[in-house]
Amino acid sequence: MNTTPSRIRTTVCSLAVATVLGTATAPAAVAALNTAQIIASAVSQNCISWRVSGICYWLFCTPFGCKVRTSVKVTHFIPQTVVSTYVAPGGNPWQEMAFVSQTAGGLESAVTRGLSGVSAGGANPADMKNPGQRKSAVRFKYADAIGHPATSLIGGSIPGYSCDTAATPLMPYFLSTLDSAAWRTGVPESLYPEALVPGQREIGSQAAANMWGNIYPRSGFISQTDDDKASAVVAQRVADIITRAGAAHVYQVLKGNRHDGYWPPGEVTENTGTRNHKWQRLAPPHDTVLCRLPGREPHRRER
């Protein structure tokens, strides 16, 4: 029950998150994209999926009596983060944000040398030693999650008919270079039940013959022969981390605060279709079609 006029909202919003995926699995010149391209890709009805989803009744009371007011309920997606996965330090395909991970690279190198005595690196070691001859299923990916530059333009853009965003544009929510210890070792998540029990927290399933990979441990290493799928699974891990509190990682939580007339989405969860999140692939190539994981088989590229 609302007791003051200031608590009444004209619209009841159910907010869902659209997380954008950018992967640098092609040469940098091909995969690179800029802020203007990212903003343009988000301005699409297919991405936002705005719709009237119901009507709400509000009981408004004063010392002089009560009355019922109604409001329209709308539901839509908001682009909140750009998640990038890539194979080399500072290789974020988002041109303007590449320096962010580069700046943190010194800390990562120090941590990596302390753990293993070698400098930081990534990619697929077997493929790099003998390109086209040796293949390895084990890959390592760097990853960043940065606030979408258009999140404030779309979130809350029409008072009463668009939902507020929980994200801050260009805000780093996760940088794997700052999370080097957990991102490279998988400790302590390698000991969690989700990592030890087959069938838990996996994208796809063995039974359905569409197994992409496991969410836990949420580290940069993944066993997957398809590089596109490997990038997608790592991006899903990042989204899983930043939408939950209390994870054993260095990150900022991305979560909206629920209040009257505003219900932000829950944690990003795999194998739920587009119930509370979508992915839009930006690079390569940039696309306005949003998808879920697992989805259609990605186009394979042999290099």
C-alpha positions in Angstrom: 0.0 0.0 0.0 1.3 3.4 -0.9 0.9 6.1 1.7 2.3 9.1 -0.1 1.8 10.4 -3.6 5.5 10.4 -4.3 5.6 6.7 -4.1 3.2 6.2 -6.9 4.6 5.4 -10.3 2.7 5.6 -13.5 4.3 2.4 -14.8 5.3 -0.9 -13.3 8.5 -2.1 -14.9 9.9 -5.6 -15.2 13.5 -5.1 -16.2 15.5 -7.8 -18.0 19.2 -7.6 -18.9 20.6 -7.8 -22.4 24.2 -8.6 -22.1 26.3 -8.0 -25.2 29.1 -10.3 -26.3 32.2 -9.3 -28.1 34.8 -11.9 -29.0 38.1 -11.4 -30.6 38.5 -14.7 -32.3 39.5 -13.2 -35.6 42.5 -10.9 -36.4 42.3 -7.6 -34.5 41.8 -5.5 -37.7 38.7 -7.6 -38.5 37.3 -7.9 -35.0 37.8 -4.3 -33.8 34.7 -2.2 -33.1 34.2 1.2 -31.5 31.7 2.8 -29.1 29.5 4.3 -31.9 29.0 0.9 -33.5 28.1 -0.6 -30.1 25.5 2.1 -29.5 24.0 1.7 -33.0 23.7 -2.1 -32.6 21.6 -1.6 -29.4 19.0 0.6 -31.0 16.8 -2.2 -32.3 13.4 -3.4 -31.4 14.7 -6.9 -31.7 17.2 -6.1 -29.0 14.9 -4.1 -26.7 11.7 -6.2 -27.1 9.5 -3.6 -25.5 6.0 -4.7 -24.8 3.0 -4.0 -22.6 2.8 -7.0 -20.3 -0.1 -6.2 -18.0 -1.8 -3.7 -15.8 -1.4 -3.1 -12.1 -3.8 -1.7 -9.4 -2.5 0.5 -6.7 -4.4 1.3 -3.5 -3.8 4.9 -2.6 -4.9 6.0 0.9 -5.0 9.4 2.6 -6.7 10.5 5.9 -9.7 11.3 3.7 -10.2 7.8 2.3 -8.7 5.4 -0.3 -8.9 5.2 -4.0 -7.6 2.7 -6.6 -5.3 3.8 -9.4 -4.1 1.8 -12.3 -0.8 1.7 -14.2 0.5 0.0 -17.3 3.1 -2.7 -16.8 5.8 -2.8 -19.4 8.6 -5.3 -19.9 11.7 -4.8 -22.0 15.4 -5.6 -22.3 18.2 -3.1 -21.7 21.8 -3.5 -22.9 23.7 -3.3 -19.7 27.2 -4.7 -20.3 29.6 -5.4 -23.1 31.4 -8.7 -22.4 34.6 -9.2 -24.4 36.7 -12.3 -24.5 40.1 -12.4 -26.3 43.3 -14.3 -26.4 46.1 -11.7 -25.8 46.7 -9.2 -23.0 45.1 -5.9 -23.9 43.3 -7.5 -26.9 39.8 -6.3 -26.1 38.2 -5.7 -29.5 36.4 -2.6 -28.2 38.9 0.0 -29.3 38.2 2.7 -26.7 38.3 0.2 -23.8 41.3 -1.9 -24.7 43.5 0.4 -22.6 41.6 -0.6 -19.5 42.8 -4.2 -19.5 46.2 -3.1 -20.7 46.5 -0.8 -17.6 45.9 -3.7 -15.3 48.3 -6.0 -17.2 51.2 -5.2 -14.9 49.4 -6.5 -11.9 48.4 -9.6 -13.8 52.0 -10.3 -14.9 53.2 -9.9 -11.3 50.5 -12.4 -10.0 51.2 -14.8 -12.9 55.0 -14.8 -12.3 54.4 -15.4 -8.6 52.1 -18.4 -9.3 54.0 -20.1 -12.1 57.2 -18.2 -12.8 56.2 -17.2 -16.4 54.7 -14.1 -17.9 51.0 -13.7 -18.6 49.6 -15.0 -21.9 46.6 -16.8 -23.4 45.1 -18.5 -26.5 45.5 -22.1 -27.4 49.1 -23.2 -26.7 49.1 -26.2 -29.1 47.8 -24.2 -32.0 50.4 -21.4 -31.4 53.4 -23.9 -31.3 52.5 -25.6 -34.6 49.7 -23.7 -36.4 47.5 -26.0 -38.4 49.2 -29.2 -37.2 48.5 -29.6 -33.5 45.1 -29.2 -31.9 44.3 -28.8 -28.2 40.9 -28.6 -26.5 42.2 -26.5 -23.7 42.0 -22.8 -24.3 42.6 -19.7 -22.2 40.6 -16.5 -22.6 40.9 -13.0 -21.1 37.6 -11.3 -20.4 36.2 -7.9 -19.6 32.7 -6.8 -18.6 32.1 -3.1 -19.1 29.0 -1.0 -18.8 27.2 -0.6 -22.1 27.6 2.9 -23.6 23.9 3.0 -24.5 22.5 1.7 -21.2 21.4 5.1 -19.9 20.1 6.2 -23.3 17.6 3.2 -23.4 17.0 2.6 -19.7 14.6 5.3 -18.3 14.6 7.2 -21.6 10.8 7.5 -21.5 9.6 8.2 -17.9 6.8 5.9 -16.9 7.2 3.7 -20.0 10.8 2.5 -19.9 12.7 0.8 -17.0 15.8 2.2 -15.3 19.1 0.5 -15.9 21.2 -0.9 -13.1 24.4 -0.4 -15.0 26.7 2.6 -15.4 28.0 3.4 -18.9 31.7 2.5 -19.4 32.0 1.2 -15.8 34.3 -1.8 -15.5 32.4 -4.6 -13.7 34.9 -7.3 -14.3 38.5 -7.3 -15.6 40.2 -10.7 -15.7 43.6 -9.0 -15.4 42.6 -7.8 -12.0 41.2 -11.2 -11.0 44.3 -13.1 -12.1 44.6 -15.4 -9.1 41.1 -16.9 -9.4 40.9 -16.5 -13.2 44.0 -18.5 -13.9 43.9 -21.1 -11.1 40.2 -21.8 -10.7 40.6 -21.8 -6.9 38.5 -22.2 -4.9 35.7 -22.9 -7.4 37.3 -26.1 -8.7 36.3 -27.6 -5.4 32.7 -26.5 -5.5 29.9 -29.1 -6.1 29.0 -27.3 -9.3 32.4 -28.1 -10.7 32.7 -31.7 -9.4 29.2 -33.1 -10.1 28.6 -33.8 -13.8 25.4 -32.2 -15.2 25.4 -29.2 -12.9 25.8 -25.7 -14.2 26.6 -26.6 -17.8 25.6 -24.8 -21.0 23.7 -27.4 -23.0 23.8 -31.1 -22.1 25.5 -34.3 -23.1 22.1 -36.0 -23.5 20.9 -33.4 -26.0 24.3 -33.6 -27.9 24.7 -29.8 -27.6 27.2 -29.6 -24.8 29.1 -26.3 -25.0 30.9 -26.3 -21.7 30.7 -25.9 -17.9 30.1 -22.7 -16.0 32.2 -23.8 -13.0 35.0 -23.3 -12.3 34.5 -19.7 -13.5 38.0 -19.2 -14.8 39.7 -18.4 -18.1 40.5 -22.0 -19.0 38.0 -24.1 -20.9 38.1 -27.4 -22.6 36.4 -26.8 -26.0 37.7 -27.4 -29.5 35.5 -24.8 -31.1 36.9 -21.3 -30.4 33.5 -19.6 -30.9 31.9 -21.8 -28.3 34.8 -21.4 -25.9 34.4 -17.6 -26.1 30.7 -17.8 -25.5 31.0 -20.1 -22.5 33.7 -17.8 -20.9 31.4 -14.8 -21.5 28.6 -16.6 -19.8 30.9 -17.3 -16.8 31.6 -13.5 -16.6 27.9 -12.7 -16.7 27.3 -15.4 -14.0 29.9 -13.7 -11.8 28.9 -10.1 -12.0 25.1 -10.8 -11.4 25.8 -12.6 -8.1 27.1 -11.3 -4.8 29.8 -13.0 -2.8 31.8 -14.7 -5.5 35.4 -15.4 -4.9 36.5 -13.0 -7.6 37.5 -9.4 -8.0 34.5 -7.6 -9.5 31.6 -5.2 -9.0 28.2 -6.6 -8.6 25.7 -5.6 -11.3 22.2 -5.9 -9.7 19.2 -3.6 -9.6 17.5 -2.7 -6.3 13.9 -3.7 -6.3 11.3 -1.2 -5.1 7.7 -0.3 -5.7 6.9 -0.4 -9.4 10.3 -1.8 -10.4 11.4 -5.4 -10.5 14.9 -5.9 -11.9 15.9 -9.3 -13.2 17.5 -12.0 -11.1 20.9 -13.6 -11.7 21.9 -14.6 -15.2 21.3 -18.4 -15.4 22.3 -20.7 -18.3 19.8 -22.8 -20.3 16.9 -20.5 -19.5 16.3 -19.2 -23.0 15.7 -15.5 -23.0 13.8 -15.5 -19.7 16.1 -12.8 -18.2 19.0 -12.3 -20.5 20.0 -12.3 -24.2 23.3 -12.2 -26.0 24.1 -10.1 -29.0 27.3 -10.9 -30.9 29.1 -7.8 -31.9 32.5 -8.9 -33.2 33.0 -10.8 -35.4 30.7 -10.0 -37.1 28.4 -7.3 -35.6 24.8 -8.4 -35.6 21.4 -7.1 -34.4 20.0 -10.5 -33.8 20.0 -11.7 -30.2 20.4 -15.2 -29.2 20.5 -17.6 -26.3 23.2 -20.2 -25.3 23.4 -22.9 -26.4 22.1 -21.9 -29.9 22.8 -22.6 -33.5 26.2 -24.0 -34.4 28.6 -21.2 -34.9 30.3 -20.7 -38.2 33.6 -22.5 -38.0 36.9 -20.9 -39.1 40.1 -22.8 -39.4 43.2 -20.6 -39.2 
